[in-house]
Amino acid sequence: MPALSALPRAWALLRAYIALTKPRVIELLLVTTAPVMILAQRGIPDLWLVVATLIGGSLSAGSANALNMYIDRDIDAVMGRTQSRPLVTGVLTGVQALVFASTLGVLSTAWLWLFTTPLAALLSVVAILFYVFVYTLWLKRRSEQNIIWGGIAGCFPVLIGWAAVTGSLSWEPLILFLVVFLWTPPHYWPLSMRYKDDYASVSVPMLGVVRDAPVVGLQVILYAWATVAASLLLIPVAPMGWIYTVVALGSGAWFILESHRLYQRALAGLEVQPMRVFHSSITYLTLLFIAVGVDPLVQL
């Protein structure tokens, strides 16, 4: 009987540790990693290298996300959408989370160094440090620019994927880095509109809190246009073929259309439905990077 009663506790603990890593965020980061590796190889890379890079990238992102939860546990306890997180519910202690996050960080660095390239491992460390110190500790609670610059950490998977294959960097991954950088604000600002009251309750100056809806909507439009424009730079530089071109233009037009819809509704004083833009931004980035991976294979 004691053994049976221990199983639910062990399962709850495992789920809590997994939740610390923010697995849904990791999924999106990995979507940008594997296709870039195919582009770097101009074909299918060694499958073990792909697996090793994705494992190392997951450990790295999990470390950064767990450290973020450890630092933000005070405001997570106040905001409605984060009150089920394991450090708020008490399933895990702060010490457990800190040890877990630090262990993942060390493991990810060692793993990427041993099984990919030293440059990929170094970039992983920079991504963790940037997310923790620049975004979480410095910008998040102090500046409405937090997502713009803090989002740089989420751009590193494209560099890590390229470096894992080539051991170096070039213009192609830097362009894709720029795409993710420009995409992050119009992806996250609608979320800040949706949870405006939550962020306001803990004095986090997300743009959706400190600016009116039309102002946020206009910024979303500008960054959406810039994102799509940056994605088109890859066509002559890589160079990319018709599949990437069609997907970049088609999905980009849809992303821009949704951002304009948000702005127009905000101007008219209607319910803005920001989550439409949030979800369309995820679909856009997913389709774009699938095209990044498929296009070189079709050209073979």
Summary of the structure (lengths in Angstrom):
residues: 300
radius of gyration: 19.9
end to end distance: 60.5
largest distance: 66.2
contacts: 1075
relative contact order: 0.11
helix: 82%
strand: 0%
